[in-house]
Amino acid sequence: VEPVRVVVGDSTLQVPEGEERSIKLKRGARLFAQWYLVQPVGPAGPLGEMMQGTLQVNKPRGSVPLVITARTTDGNFFAPLVTNSTGRSLRAIVNAGLQGAVDCGCGVPDGATRTRIGYYRLFQNSGVKVMDAQGRSATFPNLASQVSPTSGAVGLKFNSQDLH
């Protein structure tokens, strides 16, 4: 759900989320590409964790489709897309209560729809907790089965009645 920067040889290109790009190689050349997530930025800097990976094909022939997913050699990741219908601003904590808990360092204003707060490590019991300024909170626990296996996206809608 975020753009990626792809480096192939001396060329660097940015691919917007959900789009495709083609790169021509010299005949007989090996395909080796590095890709890097372009992280969304909040008031305190980049949101979420950095993701990157390598794509390689020793003897590519014709058109070789390569897909970048949220499952990398460094682990599986997910991207919470937060909709806030609570009537108040919220801050999000991803994997609250787990060793890998991360405060997104961002606010999700009331009325925001599918706000991107970055990619985070995906565990079987991953969840997202939101809190308002008064300390009321709501949590979506155990999200792993709801996460898109390719993009890592999971939509979460918080309503006022969810806050306790």
Buried (B, 14 or more C-beta within 10 A) or exposed (E): BBBBBBEBEEEEEEBEEEEEEEEEBEEEEEBBBBBBBBBBEBEEEBBBBEBBBEBEEEEBEEEEEBEBBBBBEEEBBBBBBBBBBBEBBBBBBBBBEEEEEBEBBBBBEEEBEEBBBBBBBBBEEBBBBBBBEEEBBBBBEEBBEEBBEEBBBBBBBBEBEBBE
